[in-house]
Amino acid sequence: MLALKLAEKMDVPKKIAEDFVATFQEVVTHALANNEEVTIAGFGTFSSRIRAARKGVNPRNPSQVIDVPAVKVPKFKAGKALKDTLKASTPGQESKPVAPETSMHPHDDEKPAQAPPHQPNM
């Protein structure tokens, strides 16, 4: 579903979008397995953490206590722009309207990118 939406939005073949999604998954998975973070500005940060070992209950035999080992788990922290967009789309919330979607097609923005003005270090 994500690949199809990307293909439509970017006006590229579905196969290219599928390859992009698969590569993204590989990159994020590899980074998390190596205790690295992956940040998408405004969207959020993927990371991993160790869930500590703990005692649990065997669901087949509730009187039996079992040891649940420590395990590495994925974590996602939503970025401000994502949080703000979701908050604005919540029914009953009074806030600024959600910004319209921007095109991700590379030729839609023909203006050359400009660097921000240089600011001296203080």
N, C-alpha and C positions, 0 to 999 in steps of 0.2 A: 504494500500500500504506500509506504514512504517513497519507494523508488518510482512508482507511477506518478505520484504527486510532484516529485522532483523533475521527472521527465517532462511533464506538462508545463510546469512553471519555468523551467530553464530552456524549453524547446529543444530538447536533445532526445535521441533514441532511448527507449526504455532500457536497453542493454547497458548503455553507458551509465544511466542512473543506478541500475542494479549493481554494477561494478563499483560505483562510488560508495553506495551504502555498505557493500561487503568490505571494501577497503577501510572505510570509517570504523566498522565493527572490529576489524583486525587491529587497527592502530590503537583504538581505545582499550581493547582487551589486552594487548601486549603491554601497554603503558601501565594499566592497573595491576597486571601480574608482576610488574617490576617496581611496584610502589611509587609510580609516577602519577601526577595529576594531568588531566586534559581539560583545559578551560576554553570555552567558546564565549567570547566577550558578550555580555548582556544576556546570554542564555543560561549559562551555568557551568559548574565544574564537576567532572567525574573524578572520583578518587576511590581508593580501597582502604579498608581498615580491618583489623583483626577483632573478631567477636570472641570474647574471652570464653574459656572453657566453663562449663556450668553443670549443675545437676539437673536432670530432667526426669520425666515420668514416662514409662513405657506405655504407649496408648493401648496396647493389647492386654497389658496387665498393670492397671493403675497402681497397684500396691508395690510395684517394682521400681526402685529408683535407679536411674542409669546415668553414666557420665557422658555428657555431650562434649566432644573435643572442641578446642579453639579452631576457628575457621576464618579465612579471609573472605570478606564480603564486599560487594560494590556499594558505593555511596554516591548520591547525586545531590548537589546543593544548587538550587535554582538561583539564577542571577536576578539582579534588580529589574531589568527590562521584562523578563518573563513574569516575575511576580506582579509587576505593575499592570501588565497586559491582562493577566488572569483576574486580578482584583477588579480592573475596570469592566471586565465582562461578566462579573458576578451580578445576578439579578438583585435589584434593590440597593446596590451600591451607587452612591453619588460620587462620581469622580470624572476626570477628564476622559473623553472618548478615546477608543483604541485607534491608534494610527493606522492608516490604510497600508495594505501590504505593498512592499516595494518589489520591483521586478528584480529577478536574479539573472536575467539574460544579460550577457556581457556587453551587448551592443546598445542597450537601452540608455546608458549614460555615456554620451559622447564627449562630455566635458573631461579634460584631463584632471587628474587628482592634484590637489594643491597641498603642499606641506603646511602644517600649522606654523604660525610666525615663531621665530626663534625667541626664546625667553632666556635671559642670562640666569645662571645659577646664583642663588643668594646665599 
